[in-house]
Amino acid sequence: MGSGQSAPQRPERPSGERDGDIKPRARLNICPHPIDQDLTRRAVFEGHGCTIFAYPSTGGVVIKNDADLVDMEFLGLDRFSPCEKRYDDDVQETMFSRQVRKVGGKWWPDMDRYVNVTVGAKQPIAEERVERYFGWPNQDARSENSSEDTKPKETGVYVLEYNVDDPEEIETARLRMAISMAEKVELMKRMGATFYPDPRDYEGLKDAYDRRE
């Protein structure tokens, strides 16, 4: 060559790698949801499951992160193609938000607060540091769209609760291995869950029910 310079050599491809292979890219530290203030969306697939949104008429948003197979069954949602938008009817949406609370959904005053706490831009308050897991006996294949006559009657609830600041974390990832509510309940018993014969007696579920007279 006239310039006396050799052409740059192509880096050697690692053994077993072929042209056209799709390699994993570096994970980006981005917000878990678009900050678009869309208060109609129902579900987003990400992380280790599906994030469910519900909008009670009293305000705010109830969000269940990493909903699994048992959660989706309990909520009556198609686990592969859940509905994309919230109910137009406020009464239906409020009832659904109560169901989301019953699978561990957390109430947030608005989407901004949820996003800022999630990405670490703001510190969580005490209630936002609490994670809750619920097991409902005899509630397999429960659907919030079922009629009152066909819905299984609630026979108490098993509760696992921990604070994210606790030095010893409950191995809640085991619960994701359950393929039915019955399995989840049995596993929660082995993990030391507390049983409440009346779910309304548990402070973390009081807003999932009408007030007692």
Phi, psi and chi 1 to 4 in degrees:
 res  aa     phi    psi   chi1   chi2   chi3   chi4
   1 MET       -  144.4  -61.5  176.0   61.6      -
   2 GLY   -62.1  -33.7      -      -      -      -
   3 SER   -78.1  -15.8   62.6      -      -      -
   4 GLY    80.8    0.5      -      -      -      -
   5 GLN   -99.7  137.5  -64.6 -179.7  -14.3      -
   6 SER   -83.4  152.7   60.5      -      -      -
   7 ALA   -66.4  142.4      -      -      -      -
   8 PRO   -60.3  137.8   21.3  -31.8      -      -
   9 GLN   -80.4  141.7  -68.1 -175.9  -17.7      -
  10 ARG   -75.8  131.0 -177.7  177.8  179.5  178.8
  11 PRO   -56.9  143.3  -22.7   33.5      -      -
  12 GLU   -67.4  136.2  -71.5 -171.7   11.8      -
  13 ARG   -80.4  134.4 -175.1  174.4  -62.8  -81.9
  14 PRO   -54.0  148.7  -25.0   34.1      -      -
  15 SER   -56.7  132.5  176.6      -      -      -
  16 GLY    89.3   -7.1      -      -      -      -
  17 GLU   -95.5  138.0 -173.2  175.6  -55.1      -
  18 ARG  -118.3  159.9  -58.2  165.4  -59.9  176.3
  19 ASP   -59.3  137.1  -73.2  -31.7      -      -
  20 GLY    92.9  -10.1      -      -      -      -
  21 ASP   -62.4  142.7  -76.2  -11.8      -      -
  22 ILE   -99.2  116.3  -60.8  175.2      -      -
  23 LYS   -98.6  148.7  -63.0 -177.4  -65.4 -178.0
  24 PRO   -59.8  142.1  -20.0   31.5      -      -
  25 ARG  -100.7  162.7   65.2  179.2 -176.8 -178.8
  26 ALA   -62.5  137.6      -      -      -      -
  27 ARG   -71.0  132.1 -174.3 -178.7  -62.2  -82.1
  28 LEU   -92.0  138.8  -59.9  177.9      -      -
  29 ASN   -86.4   85.4 -176.2   20.6      -      -
  30 ILE  -121.7  165.9   60.1  175.5      -      -
  31 CYS   -61.3  139.8  172.7      -      -      -
  32 PRO   -67.5  -16.9   24.6  -34.7      -      -
  33 HIS  -140.7  148.9  -55.6  -66.8      -      -
  34 PRO   -61.3  133.5  -18.8   30.7      -      -
  35 ILE   -84.3   71.0  -49.8  178.2      -      -
  36 ASP  -111.8    2.3   56.2    9.5      -      -
  37 GLN    55.8   32.5  -61.4  -60.0  -45.2      -
  38 ASP   -76.0  104.2 -179.5   -0.6      -      -
  39 LEU   -97.5   27.6  -60.5 -178.1      -      -
  40 THR  -119.5  -16.9   65.3      -      -      -
  41 ARG   -68.4  147.3   64.6 -175.8  166.4 -170.9
  42 ARG  -103.9  -42.7  172.8   66.5   79.5 -143.3
  43 ALA  -146.5  147.0      -      -      -      -
  44 VAL  -138.0  127.3  174.5      -      -      -
  45 PHE   -86.0  130.3  -78.6   98.1      -      -
  46 GLU  -170.8  169.9   60.1 -179.9   -1.7      -
  47 GLY    53.9 -121.0      -      -      -      -
  48 HIS  -107.2   13.8  -58.7  -70.1      -      -
  49 GLY   178.2 -144.9      -      -      -      -
  50 CYS  -118.8  134.1 -175.9      -      -      -
  51 THR   -94.0  126.3  -60.2      -      -      -
  52 ILE  -107.8  136.6  -53.6  -63.2      -      -
  53 PHE  -117.8  141.8  -57.3   85.6      -      -
  54 ALA  -144.5  151.1      -      -      -      -
  55 TYR  -129.2   91.8  -48.1   90.1      -      -
  56 PRO   -66.6  152.2   24.3  -33.3      -      -
  57 SER   -67.2  -17.8   58.4      -      -      -
  58 THR   -78.4   -5.7   50.9      -      -      -
  59 GLY   108.3  165.5      -      -      -      -
  60 GLY    79.1 -169.1      -      -      -      -
  61 VAL  -142.4  137.8   55.3      -      -      -
  62 VAL  -101.4  126.1  177.6      -      -      -
  63 ILE  -126.5  126.2  -58.4  174.9      -      -
  64 LYS  -108.8  110.8  169.2   59.6 -179.6  175.3
  65 ASN   -83.3  146.6  -73.1  -46.4      -      -
  66 ASP    53.6   44.4  -63.7  -26.7      -      -
  67 ALA   -60.8  136.1      -      -      -      -
  68 ASP  -108.9 -170.4   57.0   24.4      -      -
  69 LEU   -55.4  -47.5  165.5   65.4      -      -
  70 VAL   -65.8  -39.5  177.0      -      -      -
  71 ASP   -61.2  -45.8  -61.4  -32.7      -      -
  72 MET   -64.0  -40.1  -59.3  -67.7  -88.0      -
  73 GLU   -62.4  -44.9  -70.8  -82.9  -13.0      -
  74 PHE   -61.1  -38.1 -175.9   90.0      -      -
  75 LEU   -82.5   -6.7  -65.0  172.3      -      -
  76 GLY    72.3   27.9      -      -      -      -
  77 LEU  -103.0  140.7  -64.3  175.6      -      -
  78 ASP   -64.1  121.0 -174.1  -49.1      -      -
  79 ARG   -71.4  -17.2   64.1 -176.6 -174.5  -85.4
  80 PHE   -98.1  -35.6  -60.9  118.6      -      -
  81 SER  -138.0   69.6  -58.6      -      -      -
  82 PRO   -67.2  158.0   25.3  -34.3      -      -
  83 CYS   -58.7  147.3   51.8      -      -      -
  84 GLU   -89.2  -23.7  -63.5 -179.3   -5.6      -
  85 LYS  -124.6  158.9  -61.4  -65.2 -178.2 -179.1
  86 ARG   -72.7  168.8   55.5  158.1  -72.5  169.4
  87 TYR   -69.3  144.0  -70.9  116.8      -      -
  88 ASP   -72.8  -31.7  -68.0  -30.9      -      -
  89 ASP   -81.2  124.5 -178.0   79.0      -      -
  90 ASP   -65.0  -34.0  -74.9  -17.9      -      -
  91 VAL   -66.2  -47.0  173.4      -      -      -
  92 GLN   -60.2  -41.6  -78.8 -174.8  -66.6      -
  93 GLU   -66.5  -38.6 -173.3   63.1   21.6      -
  94 THR   -65.2  -41.2  -64.7      -      -      -
  95 MET   -63.2  -40.0  -65.5  -57.9  -66.5      -
  96 PHE   -65.7  -39.3 -177.4   79.5      -      -
  97 SER   -61.8  -33.6   70.3      -      -      -
  98 ARG   -65.6  -39.0  -68.4 -178.1  175.1 -173.5
  99 GLN   -64.1  -38.8  -67.4  -61.3   98.4      -
 100 VAL   -64.8  -35.9  178.3      -      -      -
 101 ARG   -60.8  -33.9  -71.4  -72.5  -78.4  161.1
 102 LYS   -75.5   -8.3  -68.0  178.8 -177.9 -179.8
 103 VAL  -110.3   16.6  -65.4      -      -      -
 104 GLY    97.7   10.4      -      -      -      -
 105 GLY   -61.2  143.6      -      -      -      -
 106 LYS  -109.9  136.9 -171.3  177.1  -63.9 -173.9
 107 TRP   -84.7  135.0 -179.7   85.8      -      -
 108 TRP  -126.0  144.2  -60.5   84.9      -      -
 109 PRO   -64.5  -30.2   21.9  -32.9      -      -
 110 ASP  -165.3  171.4   52.5   49.6      -      -
 111 MET   -68.8  -33.2 -162.2   67.4   74.2      -
 112 ASP   -59.8  -43.8  -80.2  -20.8      -      -
 113 ARG   -62.5  -44.2  175.9   66.9 -173.8  173.3
 114 TYR   -58.9  -48.2  164.9   68.7      -      -
 115 VAL   -64.8  -45.9  170.1      -      -      -
 116 ASN   -64.5  -38.1  -75.6  -36.5      -      -
 117 VAL   -71.4  -39.6  170.0      -      -      -
 118 THR   -62.5  -40.8  -60.1      -      -      -
 119 VAL   -90.5    0.7  -59.1      -      -      -
 120 GLY    85.8   10.6      -      -      -      -
 121 ALA   -74.1  -24.1      -      -      -      -
 122 LYS  -135.4  150.6  -69.2 -173.4  177.0 -179.4
 123 GLN   -81.1  137.0  -70.3  -61.3  -50.2      -
 124 PRO   -72.1  145.5   27.0  -33.9      -      -
 125 ILE   -80.4  175.4   61.2  175.0      -      -
 126 ALA   -55.0  -47.5      -      -      -      -
 127 GLU   -64.5  -33.2  175.4   62.9   20.3      -
 128 GLU   -74.6  -12.1  -67.2  166.4   -9.3      -
 129 ARG   -89.2   -5.8  -65.0  177.8 -178.0  -86.0
 130 VAL   -94.0  131.1  177.9      -      -      -
 131 GLU  -111.6  137.4  -62.3  -64.7  -26.0      -
 132 ARG  -128.6  142.6  -62.2 -179.3  173.1   94.5
 133 TYR  -130.4  135.4  -61.5   83.5      -      -
 134 PHE  -123.2  141.0  -58.0  106.2      -      -
 135 GLY  -123.5  125.1      -      -      -      -
 136 TRP  -111.8  106.4  -59.5   88.1      -      -
 137 PRO   -59.7  142.0  -22.1   32.8      -      -
 138 ASN    62.8   27.8  -55.3  -41.1      -      -
 139 GLN  -115.0   19.9  -62.7  -64.6  -55.9      -
 140 ASP   -62.1  142.4  -81.0  -44.8      -      -
 141 ALA    57.7   28.4      -      -      -      -
 142 ARG   -72.0  140.2  177.5 -174.9  175.5   86.7
 143 SER  -132.9  132.2  168.6      -      -      -
 144 GLU   -70.8   -7.3   48.5   82.9   33.8      -
 145 ASN   -90.5   -7.3  -68.6  -42.5      -      -
 146 SER   -68.1  154.8  -57.7      -      -      -
 147 SER   -72.1  159.8   68.0      -      -      -
 148 GLU   -61.4  -28.3  -69.5  -59.5  -38.9      -
 149 ASP   -72.6  -29.5  -67.5  -26.2      -      -
 150 THR  -100.0  -11.8   59.9      -      -      -
 151 LYS   -67.9  135.1  -81.2 -175.1  179.9 -179.9
 152 PRO   -62.9  140.0  -18.5   30.6      -      -
 153 LYS   -75.6  140.8  -60.1  -59.4 -178.9 -176.8
 154 GLU   -70.3  131.2  -69.8 -178.8  -10.1      -
 155 THR  -122.4   47.4   53.8      -      -      -
 156 GLY    92.9  177.0      -      -      -      -
 157 VAL  -146.7  142.4   62.3      -      -      -
 158 TYR   -96.9  136.3  -73.8   88.1      -      -
 159 VAL  -127.2  129.4  179.9      -      -      -
 160 LEU  -113.8  128.0  -80.6  174.8      -      -
 161 GLU  -135.2  136.0  174.4 -175.9  -49.9      -
 162 TYR  -149.1  155.7   77.6   92.8      -      -
 163 ASN   -96.0  136.3 -170.2  -62.5      -      -
 164 VAL   -63.4  -15.3  -64.3      -      -      -
 165 ASP   -90.4   -5.4  -65.0  -34.3      -      -
 166 ASP   -61.4  138.8  -71.1  -15.2      -      -
 167 PRO   -65.2  -29.1   22.5  -32.8      -      -
 168 GLU  -112.2  116.8  -66.4 -174.8   -2.1      -
 169 GLU   -91.1  136.0 -178.8  179.1   -5.5      -
 170 ILE   -68.8  137.6  -58.4  172.9      -      -
 171 GLU   -78.3   68.8  -67.5 -177.1  -28.5      -
 172 THR   -69.5  -16.1   53.9      -      -      -
 173 ALA   -60.0  -25.8      -      -      -      -
 174 ARG   -60.3  -32.8  -66.9  176.7 -176.7  -90.4
 175 LEU   -63.5  -24.0  -61.8  175.4      -      -
 176 ARG   -72.2  -12.4  -58.7 -171.4   65.7   80.8
 177 MET   -82.2  -13.9  -61.6  -64.0  101.5      -
 178 ALA   -70.4  139.9      -      -      -      -
 179 ILE  -111.2    5.2   60.2  173.4      -      -
 180 SER  -153.4  161.0   68.9      -      -      -
 181 MET   -64.2  -34.7 -175.5   62.7   78.2      -
 182 ALA   -61.2  -43.6      -      -      -      -
 183 GLU   -63.6  -41.1  -80.0 -167.1   -9.5      -
 184 LYS   -62.5  -43.1 -176.8  175.6 -177.4  178.5
 185 VAL   -60.8  -46.7  166.4      -      -      -
 186 GLU   -62.8  -39.7  -71.2  -55.8  -49.1      -
 187 LEU   -67.4  -39.9 -177.4   55.6      -      -
 188 MET   -64.4  -35.5  -70.9 -179.8   67.4      -
 189 LYS   -59.6  -45.3  -70.5  179.3 -177.2  178.4
 190 ARG   -66.3  -24.3  -68.8  163.7   50.9 -167.3
 191 MET   -90.2    4.1  -63.3  171.8   71.0      -
 192 GLY    88.7   24.2      -      -      -      -
 193 ALA   -62.6  149.4      -      -      -      -
 194 THR   -92.5  135.1  -58.6      -      -      -
 195 PHE   -99.5  133.0  180.0   68.4      -      -
 196 TYR  -118.1  111.3  -68.0   82.8      -      -
 197 PRO   -57.6  -36.1  -23.8   34.8      -      -
 198 ASP  -114.8  109.7 -172.5  -21.5      -      -
 199 PRO   -56.6  -24.9  -25.4   35.5      -      -
 200 ARG   -68.9  -14.3  -64.3  173.4  -63.2  177.4
 201 ASP   -77.9  -13.7  -69.7  -24.5      -      -
 202 TYR   -89.9  123.4  175.4   63.2      -      -
 203 GLU   -56.3  -37.8 -174.3   68.5   29.5      -
 204 GLY   -72.8   -3.3      -      -      -      -
 205 LEU  -119.0    3.2  -80.2  174.6      -      -
 206 LYS   -60.7  -32.7  -74.8 -171.9  174.7  179.7
 207 ASP   -81.6    2.8   60.9   -9.0      -      -
 208 ALA   -93.4    3.3      -      -      -      -
 209 TYR  -136.7  159.2  -62.7   91.5      -      -
 210 ASP   -66.4  153.5  -67.4  -31.2      -      -
 211 ARG   -66.8  143.8  -68.9 -175.7  178.9  179.5
 212 ARG   -73.8  146.5  -58.7 -173.4 -164.2 -172.8
 213 GLU   -74.4      -  -62.4  -62.4  -28.2      -
